[in-house]
Amino acid sequence: MNIFASSSARDAQSPDESAPDVGHEPPRARIRDRWGKRNDAAMRRAYLRGRRDERALQRGANRGGVSVANLIVLFAACLCVLFVALAIHEGSFARGGQVLDRSIAAASASARQTTELAVAKAGQAIQNVGGRLKQSAAGLG
């Protein structure tokens, strides 16, 4: 419909052109209540419910990216792949396990030495602070 056309041009339109095409109504117009009348309120509620459900699905799927459980499963899968590759490289799972045990033992020994050194340094620092406090308390009293 042309709103800028003169009223005489609108009046000249044939009645067939102004009538809606009954055979080709849009899909949204097909939503009807049980008596066959179009129900816009029900259509709007169904549309909003569908949008809400879709948003809920999207939120559930993308809730902060990767979950902790997914990371744990990924880490376990990587360890399994590495262990199988080590077993293939060594020729058997037994020898691959021995290599893995030696590596873990060497890493734990290194960590133990580092931890013991840090504890000794912390103990020495605490003794130094305690000695300074005693000296300052003796100087005040």
C-alpha positions, 0 to 999 in steps of 0.5 A, a space after each residue: 500500500 502506497 501512503 503517498 498515493 492520492 486517494 483517487 489512486 487508492 480507490 482505483 485499485 481492484 478489490 482483488 489486489 487489496 485482499 490478502 492472499 488466503 492460500 499463502 498466509 505466513 506460518 505464524 498465522 497458522 497458530 489457532 486455538 481449538 475453535 479455529 480462531 487466530 490466537 495471538 496471545 498463545 502465539 506470543 507465549 509460545 514464542 517467548 517460551 521457545 526463546 527462553 528455552 533456547 537461551 537456557 540451553 545456550 547458557 548451559 552449554 557455554 557456562 564459562 567455557 570449559 568446566 573443571 570436570 572437562 579439564 580433569 578428563 582431558 588431563 587424564 586422557 593426555 596422561 594415558 596417551 603419554 603412558 602408551 607412547 612411553 610403553 611403545 618407545 620402551 617396548 613394553 608397559 613394564 619397562 615404560 612403567 619403570 621409566 616413569 617410576 624413575 622419573 617420578 622418584 627423581 622429581 620427588 627427590 629434587 622437590 624434597 631437597 628444595 623443600 628442606 632447604 626452604 624450611 631451613 632458611 625459614 627457620 633461620 630467619 625466624 631465629 634471627 627475628 627472635 634474636 633481634 626482638 630479644 635485643 630490642 626488648 633488653 635495650 628498652 628495659 
